[in-house]
């Protein structure tokens, strides 16, 4: 899947459980660099701003799931 700025994404919180259910973080893709490939994994990188956080997080596309695309 091609990531685009504005896509809604989610990420599991590794230690997050609420009444036995997994906890997710929701965020928006703020910047994508499709030409920025890691030599060993060939995954795209992007910056995501998580809801409630003021900073952006640098991630590989394998680290989260796009749940609603901006198209």
mmCIF file of the N, C-alpha and C atoms, coordinates in Angstrom:
data_MODEL
# 
_entry.id   MODEL 
# 
loop_
_atom_site.group_PDB 
_atom_site.id 
_atom_site.type_symbol 
_atom_site.label_atom_id 
_atom_site.label_alt_id 
_atom_site.label_comp_id 
_atom_site.label_asym_id 
_atom_site.label_entity_id 
_atom_site.label_seq_id 
_atom_site.pdbx_PDB_ins_code 
_atom_site.Cartn_x 
_atom_site.Cartn_y 
_atom_site.Cartn_z 
_atom_site.occupancy 
_atom_site.B_iso_or_equiv 
_atom_site.pdbx_formal_charge 
_atom_site.auth_seq_id 
_atom_site.auth_comp_id 
_atom_site.auth_asym_id 
_atom_site.auth_atom_id 
_atom_site.pdbx_PDB_model_num 
ATOM 1   N N  . UNK A 1 1  ? 0.842  -1.182 0.000  1.00 0.00 ? 1  UNK A N  1 
ATOM 2   C CA . UNK A 1 1  ? 0.000  0.000  0.000  1.00 0.00 ? 1  UNK A CA 1 
ATOM 3   C C  . UNK A 1 1  ? 0.885  1.243  0.000  1.00 0.00 ? 1  UNK A C  1 
ATOM 4   N N  . UNK A 1 2  ? 0.533  2.203  -0.787 1.00 0.00 ? 2  UNK A N  1 
ATOM 5   C CA . UNK A 1 2  ? 1.270  3.455  -0.827 1.00 0.00 ? 2  UNK A CA 1 
ATOM 6   C C  . UNK A 1 2  ? 0.720  4.378  0.256  1.00 0.00 ? 2  UNK A C  1 
ATOM 7   N N  . UNK A 1 3  ? 1.613  4.809  1.126  1.00 0.00 ? 3  UNK A N  1 
ATOM 8   C CA . UNK A 1 3  ? 1.211  5.715  2.207  1.00 0.00 ? 3  UNK A CA 1 
ATOM 9   C C  . UNK A 1 3  ? 1.140  7.132  1.667  1.00 0.00 ? 3  UNK A C  1 
ATOM 10  N N  . UNK A 1 4  ? 0.183  7.902  2.182  1.00 0.00 ? 4  UNK A N  1 
ATOM 11  C CA . UNK A 1 4  ? 0.054  9.302  1.812  1.00 0.00 ? 4  UNK A CA 1 
ATOM 12  C C  . UNK A 1 4  ? -0.137 10.146 3.054  1.00 0.00 ? 4  UNK A C  1 
ATOM 13  N N  . UNK A 1 5  ? 0.249  11.402 2.930  1.00 0.00 ? 5  UNK A N  1 
ATOM 14  C CA . UNK A 1 5  ? 0.027  12.352 4.028  1.00 0.00 ? 5  UNK A CA 1 
ATOM 15  C C  . UNK A 1 5  ? -1.474 12.430 4.290  1.00 0.00 ? 5  UNK A C  1 
ATOM 16  N N  . UNK A 1 6  ? -1.847 12.369 5.551  1.00 0.00 ? 6  UNK A N  1 
ATOM 17  C CA . UNK A 1 6  ? -3.246 12.449 5.944  1.00 0.00 ? 6  UNK A CA 1 
ATOM 18  C C  . UNK A 1 6  ? -3.890 11.109 6.228  1.00 0.00 ? 6  UNK A C  1 
ATOM 19  N N  . UNK A 1 7  ? -3.204 9.998  5.920  1.00 0.00 ? 7  UNK A N  1 
ATOM 20  C CA . UNK A 1 7  ? -3.756 8.680  6.226  1.00 0.00 ? 7  UNK A CA 1 
ATOM 21  C C  . UNK A 1 7  ? -3.858 8.505  7.742  1.00 0.00 ? 7  UNK A C  1 
ATOM 22  N N  . UNK A 1 8  ? -4.952 7.888  8.193  1.00 0.00 ? 8  UNK A N  1 
ATOM 23  C CA . UNK A 1 8  ? -5.145 7.568  9.600  1.00 0.00 ? 8  UNK A CA 1 
ATOM 24  C C  . UNK A 1 8  ? -4.512 6.213  9.863  1.00 0.00 ? 8  UNK A C  1 
ATOM 25  N N  . UNK A 1 9  ? -3.683 6.137  10.897 1.00 0.00 ? 9  UNK A N  1 
ATOM 26  C CA . UNK A 1 9  ? -2.959 4.905  11.199 1.00 0.00 ? 9  UNK A CA 1 
ATOM 27  C C  . UNK A 1 9  ? -3.172 4.518  12.653 1.00 0.00 ? 9  UNK A C  1 
ATOM 28  N N  . UNK A 1 10 ? -2.925 3.236  12.936 1.00 0.00 ? 10 UNK A N  1 
ATOM 29  C CA . UNK A 1 10 ? -2.961 2.775  14.324 1.00 0.00 ? 10 UNK A CA 1 
ATOM 30  C C  . UNK A 1 10 ? -1.732 1.937  14.596 1.00 0.00 ? 10 UNK A C  1 
ATOM 31  N N  . UNK A 1 11 ? -1.372 1.897  15.877 1.00 0.00 ? 11 UNK A N  1 
ATOM 32  C CA . UNK A 1 11 ? -0.212 1.133  16.316 1.00 0.00 ? 11 UNK A CA 1 
ATOM 33  C C  . UNK A 1 11 ? -0.541 0.505  17.651 1.00 0.00 ? 11 UNK A C  1 
ATOM 34  N N  . UNK A 1 12 ? -0.194 -0.774 17.799 1.00 0.00 ? 12 UNK A N  1 
ATOM 35  C CA . UNK A 1 12 ? -0.387 -1.442 19.081 1.00 0.00 ? 12 UNK A CA 1 
ATOM 36  C C  . UNK A 1 12 ? 0.547  -0.844 20.119 1.00 0.00 ? 12 UNK A C  1 
ATOM 37  N N  . UNK A 1 13 ? 0.060  -0.699 21.332 1.00 0.00 ? 13 UNK A N  1 
ATOM 38  C CA . UNK A 1 13 ? 0.912  -0.328 22.458 1.00 0.00 ? 13 UNK A CA 1 
ATOM 39  C C  . UNK A 1 13 ? 1.321  -1.645 23.111 1.00 0.00 ? 13 UNK A C  1 
ATOM 40  N N  . UNK A 1 14 ? 2.614  -1.990 23.081 1.00 0.00 ? 14 UNK A N  1 
ATOM 41  C CA . UNK A 1 14 ? 3.057  -3.330 23.492 1.00 0.00 ? 14 UNK A CA 1 
ATOM 42  C C  . UNK A 1 14 ? 2.559  -3.771 24.871 1.00 0.00 ? 14 UNK A C  1 
ATOM 43  N N  . UNK A 1 15 ? 2.611  -2.897 25.849 1.00 0.00 ? 15 UNK A N  1 
ATOM 44  C CA . UNK A 1 15 ? 2.203  -3.297 27.199 1.00 0.00 ? 15 UNK A CA 1 
ATOM 45  C C  . UNK A 1 15 ? 0.780  -2.862 27.512 1.00 0.00 ? 15 UNK A C  1 
ATOM 46  N N  . UNK A 1 16 ? 0.070  -2.350 26.515 1.00 0.00 ? 16 UNK A N  1 
ATOM 47  C CA . UNK A 1 16 ? -1.255 -1.792 26.763 1.00 0.00 ? 16 UNK A CA 1 
ATOM 48  C C  . UNK A 1 16 ? -2.368 -2.819 26.731 1.00 0.00 ? 16 UNK A C  1 
ATOM 49  N N  . UNK A 1 17 ? -3.057 -2.960 27.840 1.00 0.00 ? 17 UNK A N  1 
ATOM 50  C CA . UNK A 1 17 ? -4.247 -3.801 27.928 1.00 0.00 ? 17 UNK A CA 1 
ATOM 51  C C  . UNK A 1 17 ? -5.269 -3.069 28.775 1.00 0.00 ? 17 UNK A C  1 
ATOM 52  N N  . UNK A 1 18 ? -6.503 -3.089 28.334 1.00 0.00 ? 18 UNK A N  1 
ATOM 53  C CA . UNK A 1 18 ? -7.586 -2.475 29.091 1.00 0.00 ? 18 UNK A CA 1 
ATOM 54  C C  . UNK A 1 18 ? -8.696 -3.508 29.180 1.00 0.00 ? 18 UNK A C  1 
ATOM 55  N N  . UNK A 1 19 ? -8.884 -4.066 30.348 1.00 0.00 ? 19 UNK A N  1 
ATOM 56  C CA . UNK A 1 19 ? -9.842 -5.153 30.553 1.00 0.00 ? 19 UNK A CA 1 
ATOM 57  C C  . UNK A 1 19 ? -9.593 -6.295 29.565 1.00 0.00 ? 19 UNK A C  1 
ATOM 58  N N  . UNK A 1 20 ? -8.314 -6.605 29.362 1.00 0.00 ? 20 UNK A N  1 
ATOM 59  C CA . UNK A 1 20 ? -7.942 -7.721 28.507 1.00 0.00 ? 20 UNK A CA 1 
ATOM 60  C C  . UNK A 1 20 ? -7.925 -7.426 27.018 1.00 0.00 ? 20 UNK A C  1 
ATOM 61  N N  . UNK A 1 21 ? -8.381 -6.243 26.610 1.00 0.00 ? 21 UNK A N  1 
ATOM 62  C CA . UNK A 1 21 ? -8.391 -5.873 25.196 1.00 0.00 ? 21 UNK A CA 1 
ATOM 63  C C  . UNK A 1 21 ? -7.142 -5.065 24.854 1.00 0.00 ? 21 UNK A C  1 
ATOM 64  N N  . UNK A 1 22 ? -6.611 -5.237 23.637 1.00 0.00 ? 22 UNK A N  1 
ATOM 65  C CA . UNK A 1 22 ? -5.427 -4.456 23.254 1.00 0.00 ? 22 UNK A CA 1 
ATOM 66  C C  . UNK A 1 22 ? -5.736 -2.964 23.157 1.00 0.00 ? 22 UNK A C  1 
ATOM 67  N N  . UNK A 1 23 ? -4.725 -2.168 23.416 1.00 0.00 ? 23 UNK A N  1 
ATOM 68  C CA . UNK A 1 23 ? -4.841 -0.708 23.357 1.00 0.00 ? 23 UNK A CA 1 
ATOM 69  C C  . UNK A 1 23 ? -4.060 -0.233 22.132 1.00 0.00 ? 23 UNK A C  1 
ATOM 70  N N  . UNK A 1 24 ? -4.626 0.718  21.405 1.00 0.00 ? 24 UNK A N  1 
ATOM 71  C CA . UNK A 1 24 ? -3.995 1.237  20.197 1.00 0.00 ? 24 UNK A CA 1 
ATOM 72  C C  . UNK A 1 24 ? -3.765 2.739  20.332 1.00 0.00 ? 24 UNK A C  1 
ATOM 73  N N  . UNK A 1 25 ? -2.764 3.215  19.589 1.00 0.00 ? 25 UNK A N  1 
ATOM 74  C CA . UNK A 1 25 ? -2.568 4.651  19.402 1.00 0.00 ? 25 UNK A CA 1 
ATOM 75  C C  . UNK A 1 25 ? -3.066 4.975  18.002 1.00 0.00 ? 25 UNK A C  1 
ATOM 76  N N  . UNK A 1 26 ? -3.747 6.098  17.863 1.00 0.00 ? 26 UNK A N  1 
ATOM 77  C CA . UNK A 1 26 ? -4.190 6.562  16.551 1.00 0.00 ? 26 UNK A CA 1 
ATOM 78  C C  . UNK A 1 26 ? -3.406 7.799  16.169 1.00 0.00 ? 26 UNK A C  1 
ATOM 79  N N  . UNK A 1 27 ? -3.092 7.923  14.901 1.00 0.00 ? 27 UNK A N  1 
ATOM 80  C CA . UNK A 1 27 ? -2.337 9.080  14.452 1.00 0.00 ? 27 UNK A CA 1 
ATOM 81  C C  . UNK A 1 27 ? -2.536 9.343  12.973 1.00 0.00 ? 27 UNK A C  1 
ATOM 82  N N  . UNK A 1 28 ? -1.939 10.423 12.513 1.00 0.00 ? 28 UNK A N  1 
ATOM 83  C CA . UNK A 1 28 ? -1.985 10.825 11.111 1.00 0.00 ? 28 UNK A CA 1 
ATOM 84  C C  . UNK A 1 28 ? -0.575 10.850 10.537 1.00 0.00 ? 28 UNK A C  1 
ATOM 85  N N  . UNK A 1 29 ? -0.447 10.382 9.300  1.00 0.00 ? 29 UNK A N  1 
ATOM 86  C CA . UNK A 1 29 ? 0.837  10.496 8.612  1.00 0.00 ? 29 UNK A CA 1 
ATOM 87  C C  . UNK A 1 29 ? 1.022  11.960 8.227  1.00 0.00 ? 29 UNK A C  1 
ATOM 88  N N  . UNK A 1 30 ? 2.117  12.540 8.673  1.00 0.00 ? 30 UNK A N  1 
ATOM 89  C CA . UNK A 1 30 ? 2.375  13.955 8.441  1.00 0.00 ? 30 UNK A CA 1 
ATOM 90  C C  . UNK A 1 30 ? 3.371  14.186 7.308  1.00 0.00 ? 30 UNK A C  1 
ATOM 91  N N  . UNK A 1 31 ? 4.271  13.230 7.102  1.00 0.00 ? 31 UNK A N  1 
ATOM 92  C CA . UNK A 1 31 ? 5.291  13.377 6.056  1.00 0.00 ? 31 UNK A CA 1 
ATOM 93  C C  . UNK A 1 31 ? 5.748  11.994 5.624  1.00 0.00 ? 31 UNK A C  1 
ATOM 94  N N  . UNK A 1 32 ? 5.878  11.782 4.313  1.00 0.00 ? 32 UNK A N  1 
ATOM 95  C CA . UNK A 1 32 ? 6.326  10.503 3.759  1.00 0.00 ? 32 UNK A CA 1 
ATOM 96  C C  . UNK A 1 32 ? 7.486  10.767 2.833  1.00 0.00 ? 32 UNK A C  1 
ATOM 97  N N  . UNK A 1 33 ? 8.489  9.907  2.901  1.00 0.00 ? 33 UNK A N  1 
ATOM 98  C CA . UNK A 1 33 ? 9.610  10.003 1.979  1.00 0.00 ? 33 UNK A CA 1 
ATOM 99  C C  . UNK A 1 33 ? 9.714  8.690  1.214  1.00 0.00 ? 33 UNK A C  1 
ATOM 100 N N  . UNK A 1 34 ? 9.036  8.558  0.073  1.00 0.00 ? 34 UNK A N  1 
ATOM 101 C CA . UNK A 1 34 ? 9.025  7.281  -0.653 1.00 0.00 ? 34 UNK A CA 1 
ATOM 102 C C  . UNK A 1 34 ? 10.381 6.891  -1.220 1.00 0.00 ? 34 UNK A C  1 
ATOM 103 N N  . UNK A 1 35 ? 11.298 7.826  -1.319 1.00 0.00 ? 35 UNK A N  1 
ATOM 104 C CA . UNK A 1 35 ? 12.633 7.509  -1.837 1.00 0.00 ? 35 UNK A CA 1 
ATOM 105 C C  . UNK A 1 35 ? 13.611 7.127  -0.733 1.00 0.00 ? 35 UNK A C  1 
ATOM 106 N N  . UNK A 1 36 ? 13.162 7.155  0.508  1.00 0.00 ? 36 UNK A N  1 
ATOM 107 C CA . UNK A 1 36 ? 14.031 6.861  1.647  1.00 0.00 ? 36 UNK A CA 1 
ATOM 108 C C  . UNK A 1 36 ? 13.869 5.398  2.041  1.00 0.00 ? 36 UNK A C  1 
ATOM 109 N N  . UNK A 1 37 ? 14.678 4.541  1.462  1.00 0.00 ? 37 UNK A N  1 
ATOM 110 C CA . UNK A 1 37 ? 14.605 3.112  1.737  1.00 0.00 ? 37 UNK A CA 1 
ATOM 111 C C  . UNK A 1 37 ? 15.776 2.693  2.601  1.00 0.00 ? 37 UNK A C  1 
ATOM 112 N N  . UNK A 1 38 ? 15.486 1.810  3.536  1.00 0.00 ? 38 UNK A N  1 
ATOM 113 C CA . UNK A 1 38 ? 16.536 1.179  4.328  1.00 0.00 ? 38 UNK A CA 1 
ATOM 114 C C  . UNK A 1 38 ? 17.120 0.049  3.481  1.00 0.00 ? 38 UNK A C  1 
ATOM 115 N N  . UNK A 1 39 ? 18.417 -0.045 3.402  1.00 0.00 ? 39 UNK A N  1 
ATOM 116 C CA . UNK A 1 39 ? 19.069 -1.005 2.508  1.00 0.00 ? 39 UNK A CA 1 
ATOM 117 C C  . UNK A 1 39 ? 18.731 -2.453 2.844  1.00 0.00 ? 39 UNK A C  1 
ATOM 118 N N  . UNK A 1 40 ? 18.416 -2.744 4.100  1.00 0.00 ? 40 UNK A N  1 
ATOM 119 C CA . UNK A 1 40 ? 18.165 -4.126 4.491  1.00 0.00 ? 40 UNK A CA 1 
ATOM 120 C C  . UNK A 1 40 ? 16.690 -4.515 4.423  1.00 0.00 ? 40 UNK A C  1 
ATOM 121 N N  . UNK A 1 41 ? 15.766 -3.568 4.589  1.00 0.00 ? 41 UNK A N  1 
ATOM 122 C CA . UNK A 1 41 ? 14.347 -3.933 4.669  1.00 0.00 ? 41 UNK A CA 1 
ATOM 123 C C  . UNK A 1 41 ? 13.520 -3.442 3.492  1.00 0.00 ? 41 UNK A C  1 
ATOM 124 N N  . UNK A 1 42 ? 13.960 -2.429 2.791  1.00 0.00 ? 42 UNK A N  1 
ATOM 125 C CA . UNK A 1 42 ? 13.208 -1.836 1.677  1.00 0.00 ? 42 UNK A CA 1 
ATOM 126 C C  . UNK A 1 42 ? 11.827 -1.328 2.085  1.00 0.00 ? 42 UNK A C  1 
ATOM 127 N N  . UNK A 1 43 ? 11.684 -0.841 3.290  1.00 0.00 ? 43 UNK A N  1 
ATOM 128 C CA . UNK A 1 43 ? 10.427 -0.255 3.734  1.00 0.00 ? 43 UNK A CA 1 
ATOM 129 C C  . UNK A 1 43 ? 10.512 1.262  3.672  1.00 0.00 ? 43 UNK A C  1 
ATOM 130 N N  . UNK A 1 44 ? 9.405  1.880  3.338  1.00 0.00 ? 44 UNK A N  1 
ATOM 131 C CA . UNK A 1 44 ? 9.326  3.337  3.350  1.00 0.00 ? 44 UNK A CA 1 
ATOM 132 C C  . UNK A 1 44 ? 9.320  3.839  4.788  1.00 0.00 ? 44 UNK A C  1 
ATOM 133 N N  . UNK A 1 45 ? 9.706  5.077  4.946  1.00 0.00 ? 45 UNK A N  1 
ATOM 134 C CA . UNK A 1 45 ? 9.683  5.709  6.259  1.00 0.00 ? 45 UNK A CA 1 
ATOM 135 C C  . UNK A 1 45 ? 8.742  6.902  6.216  1.00 0.00 ? 45 UNK A C  1 
ATOM 136 N N  . UNK A 1 46 ? 8.247  7.263  7.389  1.00 0.00 ? 46 UNK A N  1 
ATOM 137 C CA . UNK A 1 46 ? 7.361  8.412  7.468  1.00 0.00 ? 46 UNK A CA 1 
ATOM 138 C C  . UNK A 1 46 ? 7.377  8.974  8.884  1.00 0.00 ? 46 UNK A C  1 
ATOM 139 N N  . UNK A 1 47 ? 6.773  10.137 9.024  1.00 0.00 ? 47 UNK A N  1 
ATOM 140 C CA . UNK A 1 47 ? 6.575  10.743 10.329 1.00 0.00 ? 47 UNK A CA 1 
ATOM 141 C C  . UNK A 1 47 ? 5.084  10.700 10.642 1.00 0.00 ? 47 UNK A C  1 
ATOM 142 N N  . UNK A 1 48 ? 4.750  10.249 11.851 1.00 0.00 ? 48 UNK A N  1 
ATOM 143 C CA . UNK A 1 48 ? 3.365  10.146 12.299 1.00 0.00 ? 48 UNK A CA 1 
ATOM 144 C C  . UNK A 1 48 ? 3.191  11.022 13.530 1.00 0.00 ? 48 UNK A C  1 
ATOM 145 N N  . UNK A 1 49 ? 2.088  11.767 13.554 1.00 0.00 ? 49 UNK A N  1 
ATOM 146 C CA . UNK A 1 49 ? 1.733  12.512 14.762 1.00 0.00 ? 49 UNK A CA 1 
ATOM 147 C C  . UNK A 1 49 ? 0.588  11.760 15.424 1.00 0.00 ? 49 UNK A C  1 
ATOM 148 N N  . UNK A 1 50 ? 0.838  11.267 16.638 1.00 0.00 ? 50 UNK A N  1 
ATOM 149 C CA . UNK A 1 50 ? -0.156 10.502 17.380 1.00 0.00 ? 50 UNK A CA 1 
ATOM 150 C C  . UNK A 1 50 ? -1.107 11.449 18.089 1.00 0.00 ? 50 UNK A C  1 
ATOM 151 N N  . UNK A 1 51 ? -2.356 11.058 18.179 1.00 0.00 ? 51 UNK A N  1 
ATOM 152 C CA . UNK A 1 51 ? -3.362 11.876 18.855 1.00 0.00 ? 51 UNK A CA 1 
ATOM 153 C C  . UNK A 1 51 ? -2.945 12.085 20.306 1.00 0.00 ? 51 UNK A C  1 
ATOM 154 N N  . UNK A 1 52 ? -2.956 13.328 20.728 1.00 0.00 ? 52 UNK A N  1 
ATOM 155 C CA . UNK A 1 52 ? -2.575 13.665 22.097 1.00 0.00 ? 52 UNK A CA 1 
ATOM 156 C C  . UNK A 1 52 ? -1.098 13.961 22.275 1.00 0.00 ? 52 UNK A C  1 
ATOM 157 N N  . UNK A 1 53 ? -0.280 13.727 21.257 1.00 0.00 ? 53 UNK A N  1 
ATOM 158 C CA . UNK A 1 53 ? 1.154  14.016 21.324 1.00 0.00 ? 53 UNK A CA 1 
ATOM 159 C C  . UNK A 1 53 ? 1.459  15.237 20.469 1.00 0.00 ? 53 UNK A C  1 
ATOM 160 N N  . UNK A 1 54 ? 2.382  16.044 20.923 1.00 0.00 ? 54 UNK A N  1 
ATOM 161 C CA . UNK A 1 54 ? 2.744  17.223 20.137 1.00 0.00 ? 54 UNK A CA 1 
ATOM 162 C C  . UNK A 1 54 ? 3.903  16.940 19.175 1.00 0.00 ? 54 UNK A C  1 
ATOM 163 N N  . UNK A 1 55 ? 4.661  15.883 19.437 1.00 0.00 ? 55 UNK A N  1 
ATOM 164 C CA . UNK A 1 55 ? 5.813  15.546 18.597 1.00 0.00 ? 55 UNK A CA 1 
ATOM 165 C C  . UNK A 1 55 ? 5.425  14.543 17.524 1.00 0.00 ? 55 UNK A C  1 
ATOM 166 N N  . UNK A 1 56 ? 6.231  14.486 16.481 1.00 0.00 ? 56 UNK A N  1 
ATOM 167 C CA . UNK A 1 56 ? 6.075  13.496 15.427 1.00 0.00 ? 56 UNK A CA 1 
ATOM 168 C C  . UNK A 1 56 ? 7.005  12.326 15.730 1.00 0.00 ? 56 UNK A C  1 
ATOM 169 N N  . UNK A 1 57 ? 6.622  11.125 15.297 1.00 0.00 ? 57 UNK A N  1 
ATOM 170 C CA . UNK A 1 57 ? 7.429  9.927  15.494 1.00 0.00 ? 57 UNK A CA 1 
ATOM 171 C C  . UNK A 1 57 ? 7.884  9.414  14.136 1.00 0.00 ? 57 UNK A C  1 
ATOM 172 N N  . UNK A 1 58 ? 9.166  9.098  14.012 1.00 0.00 ? 58 UNK A N  1 
ATOM 173 C CA . UNK A 1 58 ? 9.736  8.534  12.789 1.00 0.00 ? 58 UNK A CA 1 
ATOM 174 C C  . UNK A 1 58 ? 9.511  7.026  12.819 1.00 0.00 ? 58 UNK A C  1 
ATOM 175 N N  . UNK A 1 59 ? 8.866  6.462  11.781 1.00 0.00 ? 59 UNK A N  1 
ATOM 176 C CA . UNK A 1 59 ? 8.545  5.035  11.760 1.00 0.00 ? 59 UNK A CA 1 
ATOM 177 C C  . UNK A 1 59 ? 8.759  4.437  10.376 1.00 0.00 ? 59 UNK A C  1 
ATOM 178 N N  . UNK A 1 60 ? 8.986  3.129  10.358 1.00 0.00 ? 60 UNK A N  1 
ATOM 179 C CA . UNK A 1 60 ? 8.940  2.361  9.120  1.00 0.00 ? 60 UNK A CA 1 
ATOM 180 C C  . UNK A 1 60 ? 7.501  1.915  8.895  1.00 0.00 ? 60 UNK A C  1 
ATOM 181 N N  . UNK A 1 61 ? 7.119  1.692  7.643  1.00 0.00 ? 61 UNK A N  1 
ATOM 182 C CA . UNK A 1 61 ? 5.743  1.336  7.327  1.00 0.00 ? 61 UNK A CA 1 
ATOM 183 C C  . UNK A 1 61 ? 5.309  0.018  7.948  1.00 0.00 ? 61 UNK A C  1 
ATOM 184 N N  . UNK A 1 62 ? 6.244  -0.834 8.327  1.00 0.00 ? 62 UNK A N  1 
ATOM 185 C CA . UNK A 1 62 ? 5.894  -2.103 8.975  1.00 0.00 ? 62 UNK A CA 1 
ATOM 186 C C  . UNK A 1 62 ? 5.501  -1.922 10.447 1.00 0.00 ? 62 UNK A C  1 
ATOM 187 N N  . UNK A 1 63 ? 5.728  -0.732 11.008 1.00 0.00 ? 63 UNK A N  1 
ATOM 188 C CA . UNK A 1 63 ? 5.488  -0.494 12.431 1.00 0.00 ? 63 UNK A CA 1 
ATOM 189 C C  . UNK A 1 63 ? 4.059  -0.079 12.763 1.00 0.00 ? 63 UNK A C  1 
ATOM 190 N N  . UNK A 1 64 ? 3.221  0.094  11.751 1.00 0.00 ? 64 UNK A N  1 
ATOM 191 C CA . UNK A 1 64 ? 1.846  0.538  12.008 1.00 0.00 ? 64 UNK A CA 1 
ATOM 192 C C  . UNK A 1 64 ? 0.939  0.029  10.890 1.00 0.00 ? 64 UNK A C  1 
ATOM 193 N N  . UNK A 1 65 ? -0.358 0.251  11.067 1.00 0.00 ? 65 UNK A N  1 
ATOM 194 C CA . UNK A 1 65 ? -1.345 -0.183 10.078 1.00 0.00 ? 65 UNK A CA 1 
ATOM 195 C C  . UNK A 1 65 ? -2.179 1.020  9.643  1.00 0.00 ? 65 UNK A C  1 
ATOM 196 N N  . UNK A 1 66 ? -2.321 1.200  8.335  1.00 0.00 ? 66 UNK A N  1 
ATOM 197 C CA . UNK A 1 66 ? -3.190 2.268  7.807  1.00 0.00 ? 66 UNK A CA 1 
ATOM 198 C C  . UNK A 1 66 ? -4.623 1.766  7.926  1.00 0.00 ? 66 UNK A C  1 
ATOM 199 N N  . UNK A 1 67 ? -5.473 2.526  8.637  1.00 0.00 ? 67 UNK A N  1 
ATOM 200 C CA . UNK A 1 67 ? -6.859 2.089  8.819  1.00 0.00 ? 67 UNK A CA 1 
ATOM 201 C C  . UNK A 1 67 ? -7.841 2.920  8.014  1.00 0.00 ? 67 UNK A C  1 
ATOM 202 N N  . UNK A 1 68 ? -7.420 4.083  7.533  1.00 0.00 ? 68 UNK A N  1 
ATOM 203 C CA . UNK A 1 68 ? -8.279 4.903  6.675  1.00 0.00 ? 68 UNK A CA 1 
ATOM 204 C C  . UNK A 1 68 ? -7.375 5.750  5.800  1.00 0.00 ? 68 UNK A C  1 
ATOM 205 N N  . UNK A 1 69 ? -7.476 5.530  4.495  1.00 0.00 ? 69 UNK A N  1 
ATOM 206 C CA . UNK A 1 69 ? -6.588 6.274  3.605  1.00 0.00 ? 69 UNK A CA 1 
ATOM 207 C C  . UNK A 1 69 ? -7.204 7.572  3.148  1.00 0.00 ? 69 UNK A C  1 
ATOM 208 N N  . UNK A 1 70 ? -6.348 8.518  2.852  1.00 0.00 ? 70 UNK A N  1 
ATOM 209 C CA . UNK A 1 70 ? -6.730 9.870  2.450  1.00 0.00 ? 70 UNK A CA 1 
ATOM 210 C C  . UNK A 1 70 ? -6.819 9.910  0.923  1.00 0.00 ? 70 UNK A C  1 
ATOM 211 N N  . UNK A 1 71 ? -7.893 9.333  0.365  1.00 0.00 ? 71 UNK A N  1 
ATOM 212 C CA . UNK A 1 71 ? -8.018 9.300  -1.090 1.00 0.00 ? 71 UNK A CA 1 
ATOM 213 C C  . UNK A 1 71 ? -9.414 9.653  -1.504 1.00 0.00 ? 71 UNK A C  1 
# 
